[in-house]
Amino acid sequence: MSSVKSIDTAAREKNRVEAGTLYLVATPIGNLADLSERAIKVLSEVDFIAAEDTRNSMRLLFHLGISKPMVSYFEHNKRERGEQIALRLEAGESCALITDAGTPAISDPGEDMVALCAARGICVTSVPRPVASITALTLSGLPTGRFCFEGFLSVNKAERRAHLSSLANETRTMLFHEAPHKLKATLADLLATFGADRRIAICRELTKLNEEILRLTIGEAVAYYDVQAPRGEYVLVVEGAQEEIAPDEFWKTLDIPAHVKHYMDTGMSKMDAIKQTARDRGVQKNEIYKVMV
């Protein structure tokens, strides 16, 4: 029993809200049950909260039974308000920075607040939880080993198309955020850039009652939204381009037995095929021989 108490005490000590610290607190992207215990503790104990939209955040705090002084911090006041927040942190106050939904500083003015704190030696820590883009990636059915986050595309048509053009040969899975009123135009530009057969996962209203994951091609997505009105907030997960393999690197798609077999099929002896496979792969022939025995 005492060991359980000591673990609980240690957890409370580790999660203690510290003076002069900016806390990046992730808030639910839809389902309020996703808010962590640590997030609730930090929101309850900091001196004040900086929010993207204080009206939206007040509803969350009311739901939690939390009452704290709040200041707005968003794209159009971030320079002036960021300085004010930094001064309060330097004076020893603690602050929780929250966005309307998800993790602050990802495609969000919180990025500037963190940079300001870093430049001035102010402690910043994270209370992680939901991130819409990563949630969508895990649900997409597309490769997750390498990906790039591209955020919101510009509303300017030329800038949006230039952005996508720069990704024409991107081999990593790509993540985009999109609003419903821009979805059709964005899908049309994706079609023009990546072609109709490129796979895409369209993730809508993540973690909410009306969550929907569509796994199709870009051409199919364009046809679907020709007759279906976009609703809700979207994350688009787009398959990367296929990596081109140089003619002399054909073996990169083969395992070792298939690699050796390729050369044996051309008339080489097994030993000569093993030697050539080793040269291709830049390894000792014994390593190939062990696999083939």
Contacts in CASP RR format, 6 or more apart in sequence:
PFRMAT RR
TARGET T0000
AUTHOR 0000-0000-0000
METHOD contacts of the structure
MODEL  1
MSSVKSIDTAAREKNRVEAGTLYLVATPIGNLADLSERAIKVLSEVDFIA
AEDTRNSMRLLFHLGISKPMVSYFEHNKRERGEQIALRLEAGESCALITD
AGTPAISDPGEDMVALCAARGICVTSVPRPVASITALTLSGLPTGRFCFE
GFLSVNKAERRAHLSSLANETRTMLFHEAPHKLKATLADLLATFGADRRI
AICRELTKLNEEILRLTIGEAVAYYDVQAPRGEYVLVVEGAQEEIAPDEF
WKTLDIPAHVKHYMDTGMSKMDAIKQTARDRGVQKNEIYKVMV
15 38 0 8 1.000
15 41 0 8 1.000
15 42 0 8 1.000
17 23 0 8 1.000
17 41 0 8 1.000
17 42 0 8 1.000
17 45 0 8 1.000
17 46 0 8 1.000
17 94 0 8 1.000
18 94 0 8 1.000
18 123 0 8 1.000
19 92 0 8 1.000
19 93 0 8 1.000
19 94 0 8 1.000
20 89 0 8 1.000
20 90 0 8 1.000
20 91 0 8 1.000
20 92 0 8 1.000
20 93 0 8 1.000
20 94 0 8 1.000
20 95 0 8 1.000
20 122 0 8 1.000
20 123 0 8 1.000
21 89 0 8 1.000
21 94 0 8 1.000
21 95 0 8 1.000
21 122 0 8 1.000
21 123 0 8 1.000
21 124 0 8 1.000
21 125 0 8 1.000
22 85 0 8 1.000
22 89 0 8 1.000
22 94 0 8 1.000
22 95 0 8 1.000
22 97 0 8 1.000
22 113 0 8 1.000
22 114 0 8 1.000
22 117 0 8 1.000
22 122 0 8 1.000
22 123 0 8 1.000
22 124 0 8 1.000
22 125 0 8 1.000
23 42 0 8 1.000
23 46 0 8 1.000
23 94 0 8 1.000
23 95 0 8 1.000
23 96 0 8 1.000
23 97 0 8 1.000
23 124 0 8 1.000
23 125 0 8 1.000
23 126 0 8 1.000
23 127 0 8 1.000
24 97 0 8 1.000
24 103 0 8 1.000
24 104 0 8 1.000
24 105 0 8 1.000
24 110 0 8 1.000
24 114 0 8 1.000
24 124 0 8 1.000
24 125 0 8 1.000
24 126 0 8 1.000
24 127 0 8 1.000
25 39 0 8 1.000
25 42 0 8 1.000
25 43 0 8 1.000
25 96 0 8 1.000
25 97 0 8 1.000
25 98 0 8 1.000
25 104 0 8 1.000
25 127 0 8 1.000
26 36 0 8 1.000
26 39 0 8 1.000
26 102 0 8 1.000
26 103 0 8 1.000
26 104 0 8 1.000
26 126 0 8 1.000
26 127 0 8 1.000
26 128 0 8 1.000
26 129 0 8 1.000
26 130 0 8 1.000
26 131 0 8 1.000
27 35 0 8 1.000
27 39 0 8 1.000
27 57 0 8 1.000
27 60 0 8 1.000
27 98 0 8 1.000
27 99 0 8 1.000
27 100 0 8 1.000
27 101 0 8 1.000
27 102 0 8 1.000
27 129 0 8 1.000
27 130 0 8 1.000
28 34 0 8 1.000
28 35 0 8 1.000
28 101 0 8 1.000
28 102 0 8 1.000
28 129 0 8 1.000
28 130 0 8 1.000
28 207 0 8 1.000
29 101 0 8 1.000
29 102 0 8 1.000
29 130 0 8 1.000
29 131 0 8 1.000
29 132 0 8 1.000
29 135 0 8 1.000
29 206 0 8 1.000
29 207 0 8 1.000
30 101 0 8 1.000
30 130 0 8 1.000
30 205 0 8 1.000
30 206 0 8 1.000
30 207 0 8 1.000
30 208 0 8 1.000
31 207 0 8 1.000
31 208 0 8 1.000
32 60 0 8 1.000
32 63 0 8 1.000
34 129 0 8 1.000
34 130 0 8 1.000
34 207 0 8 1.000
35 64 0 8 1.000
35 129 0 8 1.000
36 127 0 8 1.000
36 129 0 8 1.000
38 127 0 8 1.000
39 127 0 8 1.000
39 129 0 8 1.000
40 64 0 8 1.000
40 66 0 8 1.000
42 96 0 8 1.000
42 127 0 8 1.000
43 49 0 8 1.000
43 61 0 8 1.000
43 64 0 8 1.000
43 66 0 8 1.000
43 68 0 8 1.000
43 96 0 8 1.000
43 98 0 8 1.000
44 64 0 8 1.000
44 66 0 8 1.000
44 68 0 8 1.000
45 94 0 8 1.000
46 68 0 8 1.000
46 94 0 8 1.000
46 95 0 8 1.000
46 96 0 8 1.000
47 68 0 8 1.000
47 69 0 8 1.000
47 88 0 8 1.000
47 93 0 8 1.000
47 94 0 8 1.000
47 95 0 8 1.000
48 68 0 8 1.000
48 69 0 8 1.000
48 70 0 8 1.000
48 71 0 8 1.000
48 88 0 8 1.000
48 93 0 8 1.000
48 94 0 8 1.000
48 95 0 8 1.000
48 96 0 8 1.000
49 57 0 8 1.000
49 61 0 8 1.000
49 68 0 8 1.000
49 69 0 8 1.000
49 70 0 8 1.000
49 71 0 8 1.000
49 95 0 8 1.000
49 96 0 8 1.000
49 97 0 8 1.000
49 98 0 8 1.000
50 70 0 8 1.000
50 71 0 8 1.000
50 72 0 8 1.000
50 73 0 8 1.000
50 81 0 8 1.000
50 85 0 8 1.000
50 95 0 8 1.000
50 96 0 8 1.000
50 97 0 8 1.000
50 98 0 8 1.000
50 113 0 8 1.000
51 57 0 8 1.000
51 70 0 8 1.000
51 71 0 8 1.000
51 72 0 8 1.000
51 73 0 8 1.000
51 97 0 8 1.000
51 98 0 8 1.000
51 99 0 8 1.000
52 72 0 8 1.000
52 73 0 8 1.000
52 74 0 8 1.000
52 98 0 8 1.000
52 99 0 8 1.000
52 100 0 8 1.000
52 108 0 8 1.000
52 109 0 8 1.000
53 72 0 8 1.000
53 74 0 8 1.000
53 100 0 8 1.000
54 70 0 8 1.000
54 71 0 8 1.000
54 72 0 8 1.000
56 100 0 8 1.000
57 70 0 8 1.000
57 98 0 8 1.000
57 100 0 8 1.000
58 70 0 8 1.000
61 67 0 8 1.000
61 68 0 8 1.000
71 81 0 8 1.000
71 84 0 8 1.000
71 85 0 8 1.000
72 81 0 8 1.000
73 81 0 8 1.000
73 82 0 8 1.000
73 85 0 8 1.000
73 97 0 8 1.000
73 109 0 8 1.000
73 110 0 8 1.000
73 113 0 8 1.000
74 109 0 8 1.000
75 109 0 8 1.000
78 109 0 8 1.000
78 110 0 8 1.000
78 112 0 8 1.000
78 113 0 8 1.000
79 112 0 8 1.000
82 112 0 8 1.000
82 113 0 8 1.000
82 116 0 8 1.000
83 116 0 8 1.000
85 95 0 8 1.000
85 113 0 8 1.000
86 116 0 8 1.000
86 117 0 8 1.000
86 120 0 8 1.000
86 122 0 8 1.000
88 95 0 8 1.000
89 95 0 8 1.000
89 117 0 8 1.000
89 122 0 8 1.000
90 120 0 8 1.000
90 122 0 8 1.000
96 127 0 8 1.000
97 104 0 8 1.000
97 105 0 8 1.000
97 110 0 8 1.000
97 113 0 8 1.000
98 104 0 8 1.000
99 108 0 8 1.000
99 110 0 8 1.000
101 130 0 8 1.000
101 132 0 8 1.000
102 129 0 8 1.000
102 130 0 8 1.000
102 131 0 8 1.000
102 132 0 8 1.000
103 126 0 8 1.000
103 128 0 8 1.000
103 129 0 8 1.000
103 130 0 8 1.000
103 131 0 8 1.000
104 110 0 8 1.000
104 113 0 8 1.000
105 111 0 8 1.000
105 113 0 8 1.000
105 114 0 8 1.000
106 131 0 8 1.000
106 133 0 8 1.000
106 149 0 8 1.000
107 149 0 8 1.000
107 151 0 8 1.000
107 152 0 8 1.000
107 177 0 8 1.000
114 124 0 8 1.000
116 122 0 8 1.000
117 123 0 8 1.000
117 124 0 8 1.000
118 124 0 8 1.000
130 207 0 8 1.000
132 177 0 8 1.000
132 206 0 8 1.000
132 233 0 8 1.000
132 235 0 8 1.000
133 149 0 8 1.000
133 151 0 8 1.000
133 175 0 8 1.000
133 177 0 8 1.000
133 235 0 8 1.000
135 203 0 8 1.000
135 206 0 8 1.000
135 207 0 8 1.000
135 235 0 8 1.000
136 175 0 8 1.000
136 201 0 8 1.000
136 203 0 8 1.000
136 206 0 8 1.000
136 235 0 8 1.000
136 236 0 8 1.000
136 237 0 8 1.000
137 144 0 8 1.000
137 147 0 8 1.000
137 173 0 8 1.000
137 175 0 8 1.000
137 237 0 8 1.000
138 144 0 8 1.000
139 201 0 8 1.000
139 203 0 8 1.000
139 206 0 8 1.000
139 213 0 8 1.000
140 173 0 8 1.000
140 201 0 8 1.000
140 203 0 8 1.000
140 213 0 8 1.000
140 215 0 8 1.000
140 237 0 8 1.000
141 201 0 8 1.000
141 215 0 8 1.000
142 173 0 8 1.000
142 199 0 8 1.000
142 201 0 8 1.000
142 237 0 8 1.000
142 238 0 8 1.000
142 239 0 8 1.000
143 173 0 8 1.000
143 239 0 8 1.000
143 240 0 8 1.000
144 173 0 8 1.000
145 173 0 8 1.000
146 171 0 8 1.000
146 172 0 8 1.000
146 173 0 8 1.000
147 172 0 8 1.000
147 173 0 8 1.000
147 174 0 8 1.000
147 175 0 8 1.000
148 170 0 8 1.000
148 172 0 8 1.000
148 173 0 8 1.000
148 174 0 8 1.000
148 175 0 8 1.000
149 175 0 8 1.000
150 163 0 8 1.000
150 167 0 8 1.000
150 174 0 8 1.000
150 175 0 8 1.000
150 176 0 8 1.000
151 175 0 8 1.000
151 176 0 8 1.000
151 177 0 8 1.000
152 176 0 8 1.000
152 177 0 8 1.000
152 178 0 8 1.000
152 179 0 8 1.000
153 160 0 8 1.000
153 163 0 8 1.000
153 164 0 8 1.000
153 176 0 8 1.000
153 178 0 8 1.000
153 182 0 8 1.000
153 186 0 8 1.000
153 189 0 8 1.000
154 160 0 8 1.000
154 163 0 8 1.000
155 182 0 8 1.000
157 185 0 8 1.000
160 185 0 8 1.000
160 186 0 8 1.000
160 189 0 8 1.000
161 189 0 8 1.000
161 192 0 8 1.000
161 193 0 8 1.000
164 189 0 8 1.000
164 190 0 8 1.000
164 192 0 8 1.000
164 193 0 8 1.000
164 194 0 8 1.000
165 193 0 8 1.000
167 174 0 8 1.000
167 193 0 8 1.000
168 193 0 8 1.000
168 194 0 8 1.000
168 241 0 8 1.000
169 241 0 8 1.000
170 240 0 8 1.000
170 241 0 8 1.000
171 240 0 8 1.000
171 241 0 8 1.000
171 242 0 8 1.000
171 243 0 8 1.000
172 240 0 8 1.000
173 237 0 8 1.000
173 238 0 8 1.000
173 239 0 8 1.000
173 240 0 8 1.000
174 237 0 8 1.000
174 238 0 8 1.000
174 240 0 8 1.000
175 235 0 8 1.000
175 236 0 8 1.000
175 237 0 8 1.000
175 238 0 8 1.000
176 186 0 8 1.000
176 235 0 8 1.000
176 236 0 8 1.000
176 238 0 8 1.000
177 233 0 8 1.000
177 234 0 8 1.000
177 235 0 8 1.000
177 236 0 8 1.000
178 186 0 8 1.000
178 233 0 8 1.000
178 234 0 8 1.000
178 235 0 8 1.000
178 236 0 8 1.000
179 233 0 8 1.000
179 234 0 8 1.000
180 230 0 8 1.000
180 231 0 8 1.000
180 232 0 8 1.000
180 233 0 8 1.000
180 234 0 8 1.000
181 230 0 8 1.000
183 225 0 8 1.000
183 230 0 8 1.000
183 234 0 8 1.000
184 222 0 8 1.000
184 225 0 8 1.000
184 230 0 8 1.000
186 236 0 8 1.000
187 218 0 8 1.000
187 221 0 8 1.000
187 222 0 8 1.000
187 225 0 8 1.000
188 222 0 8 1.000
190 198 0 8 1.000
190 200 0 8 1.000
190 218 0 8 1.000
190 221 0 8 1.000
190 236 0 8 1.000
190 238 0 8 1.000
191 218 0 8 1.000
191 219 0 8 1.000
191 222 0 8 1.000
194 218 0 8 1.000
194 238 0 8 1.000
194 241 0 8 1.000
195 218 0 8 1.000
195 219 0 8 1.000
196 217 0 8 1.000
196 218 0 8 1.000
196 219 0 8 1.000
196 222 0 8 1.000
197 217 0 8 1.000
197 218 0 8 1.000
197 219 0 8 1.000
198 217 0 8 1.000
198 218 0 8 1.000
198 238 0 8 1.000
198 239 0 8 1.000
198 240 0 8 1.000
199 215 0 8 1.000
199 216 0 8 1.000
199 217 0 8 1.000
199 218 0 8 1.000
199 238 0 8 1.000
199 239 0 8 1.000
200 215 0 8 1.000
200 216 0 8 1.000
200 217 0 8 1.000
200 218 0 8 1.000
200 221 0 8 1.000
200 236 0 8 1.000
200 237 0 8 1.000
200 238 0 8 1.000
200 239 0 8 1.000
201 213 0 8 1.000
201 214 0 8 1.000
201 215 0 8 1.000
201 236 0 8 1.000
201 237 0 8 1.000
202 212 0 8 1.000
202 213 0 8 1.000
202 214 0 8 1.000
202 216 0 8 1.000
202 221 0 8 1.000
202 234 0 8 1.000
202 236 0 8 1.000
202 237 0 8 1.000
203 212 0 8 1.000
203 213 0 8 1.000
203 214 0 8 1.000
203 234 0 8 1.000
203 235 0 8 1.000
203 236 0 8 1.000
203 237 0 8 1.000
204 210 0 8 1.000
204 211 0 8 1.000
204 212 0 8 1.000
204 213 0 8 1.000
204 214 0 8 1.000
204 231 0 8 1.000
204 232 0 8 1.000
204 233 0 8 1.000
204 234 0 8 1.000
205 211 0 8 1.000
205 212 0 8 1.000
205 231 0 8 1.000
205 232 0 8 1.000
205 233 0 8 1.000
206 235 0 8 1.000
210 231 0 8 1.000
214 221 0 8 1.000
214 224 0 8 1.000
216 224 0 8 1.000
218 238 0 8 1.000
245 252 0 8 1.000
245 253 0 8 1.000
250 262 0 8 1.000
251 259 0 8 1.000
251 262 0 8 1.000
251 277 0 8 1.000
251 280 0 8 1.000
251 281 0 8 1.000
254 262 0 8 1.000
256 277 0 8 1.000
256 281 0 8 1.000
256 288 0 8 1.000
256 291 0 8 1.000
256 292 0 8 1.000
257 291 0 8 1.000
257 292 0 8 1.000
259 277 0 8 1.000
259 280 0 8 1.000
259 281 0 8 1.000
260 270 0 8 1.000
260 273 0 8 1.000
260 274 0 8 1.000
260 277 0 8 1.000
260 288 0 8 1.000
260 292 0 8 1.000
261 273 0 8 1.000
262 273 0 8 1.000
263 272 0 8 1.000
263 273 0 8 1.000
263 276 0 8 1.000
263 277 0 8 1.000
264 270 0 8 1.000
264 273 0 8 1.000
268 276 0 8 1.000
270 292 0 8 1.000
274 285 0 8 1.000
274 288 0 8 1.000
274 289 0 8 1.000
274 292 0 8 1.000
275 285 0 8 1.000
277 288 0 8 1.000
278 284 0 8 1.000
278 285 0 8 1.000
278 287 0 8 1.000
278 288 0 8 1.000
281 288 0 8 1.000
END
